[in-house]
């Protein structure tokens, strides 16, 4: 072990500390550190091999031959893309093919914010207006001293307002044991328009205009009255065999089902449950001599609706 002891480094462990990621979870700059190696022996020392414990890291040195009494710089770079939380890598230097010097780098990748819930999802009927709230937790160092953030949604029918910001005590956040953070309460209103249906993002900006966090937002707009499922698959059924099926009808208002028919033949049905925004009915599907796969058209006639709700029944007869 004499050779490794004569090749020294002032600090064999380097800590990058807490590294704030961008809105995509990537560090703002490459994670690079340079170790200064010193040959304190009376002879030339050769670094015969360099290994790293993580595929995310690489180590390089201009010359592996270090003359006596001189120094050399070993540069370690970590590609942190896709990583999160605690990260570390050991670098093992083989000296003169018989001894080793171990170096280490470490750090913690922390997203500048967290949202609760982490994904926003709202369902509502066409013409309806619905409000919801969500909280955003930010590290104190991720925004300015006033801890202000702004939220925007470039999407029709969504209105956002920042309700308040409040400093919380130092608590566990991300993969750190103790970190100070702020909580920001936002209120949102969705006005259901035909163009609103789809997926977007709530974008969070610092006061200097820098985008630093995104929250997925999915909005589904249903017609005032619609079927939950427009395709029913039944089978395999033997000739004369029956099987019960269920249909759920979403509606903004209470409804009165007048008739259910399949291929223009009236069917008996039962209302299984009725709630403020949906009604579930059950009916029986019978194989009347079908062989193979056959498609039938079902219709639900609702009082005060000019057109019935239609669905398809796919029967596999055997």
C-alpha positions, 0 to 999 in steps of 0.5 A, a space after each residue: 500500500 506504500 504507493 497509494 499512501 505516497 499519492 495523496 489528495 487533500 480532501 478525498 471526499 467532495 460534497 456538491 451539497 444541495 443542487 437545485 434542478 430545473 423544471 424538467 428535473 435536470 441540474 442547471 450545470 454539469 456536476 464537475 469537481 477536480 481533485 488535486 493529486 500530489 506525489 510525495 514519493 521520491 519516484 515517478 508514480 503511474 496511475 495504472 487504472 481508473 474505475 468509477 462505481 456509477 455509470 453516471 460518472 467519468 474520471 479523466 486525467 491529462 497524464 497518468 504519470 506523476 513525477 515526484 514532488 509534482 501534482 496532477 488534476 483528476 476531473 470527475 464529472 457526473 451526468 445527473 440527467 434522470 437522477 434524483 435525491 442522493 447521488 454518489 460515486 466512488 473513484 478508485 485509482 490503481 497505483 503502480 498495479 499494486 495499491 489503490 486510492 479511493 476518492 468520492 463525490 456526492 450530492 443531493 438533487 432536489 426539485 425546486 418545488 412539489 405540488 399536492 396533488 402531484 397531478 391535477 385532474 378535473 371532470 365536469 359537464 359542458 357549461 359547468 363551472 368548477 373550482 379546485 385548490 392545490 398547494 405548491 411547496 417550494 424550497 426557500 432558496 428556489 425563489 427570491 427573498 419574498 418567496 413569491 411565485 406566479 402560476 399560468 395556464 395557457 389554456 381556455 377556460 382555466 382561471 388561476 389565483 394565488 391565495 397565500 404563501 406561508 413559511 413552514 418550519 424546517 422539515 423533511 422535504 425530498 430526500 433531505 432530512 431537514 430543509 426549510 420550505 414554503 407552502 403556496 395555496 392556489 385556487 383555480 376555476 374551470 369553465 367547461 367549454 368545448 375547447 377546454 377538453 384535453 391535457 395541459 400544464 400549470 406553469 410556475 414562474 419565479 418573480 424574475 420570469 424563470 420557469 422552474 416547475 410544471 404541474 400536469 393538468 388534465 380536464 375532461 368535459 362531458 356532454 350534459 348527458 352521455 354514456 360512460 361506455 359506448 362499446 359493450 363486449 359480451 361472450 362467448 355465449 352459447 345459443 340461447 344463453 344470456 348475460 347481464 350487462 350494465 350501462 352508466 349514464 352521466 348527466 348534469 341533471 336528473 333524467 327519466 329513461 323512457 326505453 332501451 332497445 337493441 336492434 330496434 327491439 325493446 329490452 327490459 332494464 332495471 335501474 341499479 343506482 341513481 346519483 346526482 351525476 350518473 344513473 346505472 342501468 342493467 339489462 340482459 343480452 341473449 345470443 339468439 343463434 349467433 355464430 362468431 362475432 356480431 355487432 348490434 346497435 343499442 339505444 337509450 331513449 331519455 325524456 326531453 332528449 331529441 335523440 337517443 344515446 347510442 352504443 354498440 354491443 359486440 356478441 361472440 356466439 359459439 
